[in-house]
Amino acid sequence: MAKSQRHRLSFGCLIFLLLFFIGLVAVGWFVIQIPSLAESQFGYASSRLGVVDRYWYSLRLILRHEDLTKPIAEQGSPRLFVIQRGETAEQVAVRLQREGLIRNSEAFRDYMVYSGLDTAIQAGEYEISPAWNAIEIGHHLLDATPDQITFVILAGWRLEEIAASLPTSGLQISPDEFLQFVRNPPAEWHPAGRNSAGLSLEGYLFPGEYRFRRDASLREVVAAFLDRFNQQVDANLREAFARQGLSLHEAVTLASIVHREGVVEEERPMIASVFYNRLRAGMKLDADPTVQYALGYNSIQQTWWTNPLTRNDLMINSPYNTYQNAGLPPTPICNPSLSALQAVAYPADSPYFYFRARCDGSGRHSFAKTFEEHLQNACP
């Protein structure tokens, strides 16, 4: 009986040793295969990794497979994610998790180091969807060319200046096609309404910063400018124009002149009051910016706004020359700021008919009731 028990014990030990050996072989095989398994799931490891690091990061990726391959959401609209210059992969990973774009910042960082992408992240703006997995997001961060671009219209720009900024904007719209459209827009597009036949959109492309897809069409871009205008120039502002006896088109035209004349924003209501006083008195506006608009591009100065103007410039034969023609010019001469539009809607109450730039270079003006006072305000 004792002999039989010893036999069974020996057999059991043998089975245990055999299983232990098989287990060791299996573990050994798995350890050997770890880099290959990681490579099959996550691509090639960076050549910068040593043997130990390659095994270490490969194992960590395998254990965190779901964090890397499963998106945080099945659906989701892309959102803006900005990487600042000098940010590390670890800092980016932490922010991605905080903003709900990846599941695990450590897993993301491990993948970036494993693949060598941690040193290739570019600063810039990105549109990232939570419906992408961490691996897709990691590769997306290598291309700093954003899906959207920022386009800026500076207050006081004329149509040609907006067009000139298009080639470097990232939009796929040529200056020529832009100008052709805004100079001859569909009648139903014009904010001036029924009386807009034959009018360009000069004055109605509202200044400011816009975000567009790179492939945005010409109509989408112009529609955004006009939508912003209609939002800013609301019913209250339009009613204020009407109380001043102006149609929307007349108000925008006057505001465009006020904007170009008033470098200092707080002076614009006073400048508007001068022009109102002149219009009511039947005087010509004598506004330099209208002559500049009529002159067009100055190839010597390389600007659309010739400065200074000569006596001959003031004699140019153009309906925009308010030194030669009474009343407002036919159209706005630029795309004015909201403050200029507000100045026309709510002008100062003043007795002034004249103003001229001060001699201190401040951009401010001296105002006068009479022409004699106006002459006295001239620079020495």
Secondary structure, 3 states (H helix, E strand, C coil): CHHHHHHHHHHHHHHHHHHHHHHHHHHHHHHHHHHHHHHHHHCCCCCCCCHHHHHHHHHHHHHCHHHHHCCCCCCCCCEEEEECCCCCHHHHHHHHHHCCCCCCHHHHHHHHHHHCHHHCCCCEEEEECCCCCHHHHHHHCCCCCCCEEEEEECCCCCHHHHHHCCCCCCCCCCHHHHHHHHHCCCHHHCCCHHHHCCCCCCCCCCCEEEEEECCCCHHHHHHHHHHHHHHHCCHHHHHHHHHCCCCHHHHHHHHHHHHHHCCCHHHHHHHHHHHHHHHHCCCCCCCHHHHHHHHCCECCCCECCCCCCCCCHHHCCCCCCCCCCCCCCCCCCCCCCHHHHHHHHCCCCCCCCEEEECCCCCCCEEEECCHHHHHHCCCC
